[in-house]
Amino acid sequence: AQSVTQLGSHVSVSEGALVLLRCNYSSSVPPYLFWYVQYPNQGLQLLLKYTTGATLVKGINGFEAEFKKSETSFHLTKPSAHMSDAAEYFCAGVLGGNEKLTFGTGTRLTIIP
Amino acid sequence: NAGVTQTPEFQVLKTGQSMTLQCAQDMNHEYMSWYRQDPGMGLRLIHYSVGAGITDQGEVPNGYNVSRSTTEDFPLRLLSAAPSQTSVYFCASRYSETQYFGPGTRLLVL
């Protein structure tokens, strides 16, 4: 079955520490993959996306993600966390050749001062 | 461009009432969709449309109707609201492979 799995519904990191949010996918064809961020009481904002080509993609606010086909992963990273990064992050994918966007269940990121 | 707009921002309904959530986009995107967001479940697709006059069901369509008479507008109708429909509803439009989301409508059904 086509799916997106986010490991860890809550992640806490100290300010200045590395942020790592995990996402794995299952798709019968090469996927398109996305990370969205949602700040409290707001809509979803696109952070970055992978479609084809370079497997390391850079997004807004210093985030980046690497598409690893062998590991079926698309983990999101940021070298140094800021307080403003506190939000919920969603991994999503266009999987299995259909046009629909499938979401993971989200990871809430908390930054510890 | 205003992007994707949604009205109302908040709504409280009583069980059995009907209402329409409005969604509009000014980017001339053909593909539009409606999602609901519930805690711990991510976003789930309710209905989508690939162009004016064409709609189809998503993952959780029961209790909701849609129509698409113009490229710009994609309203979502709740025919008889139930407490299980308490949620945050997001409309999105798509250009190429990327979906762009509206600010959401927060719905409480008592």
Interface residues (C-beta under 8 A of the other chain):
Chain A: S9 Y32 F34 Y36 Q42 G43 L44 Q45 L46 K49 T51 F90 A92 V94 E99 K100 L101 F103 G104 T105 G106
Chain B: Y31 S33 Y35 G40 M41 G42 L43 R44 L45 Y48 V50 G58 F90 E97 T98 Q99 Y100 F101 G102 P103 G104
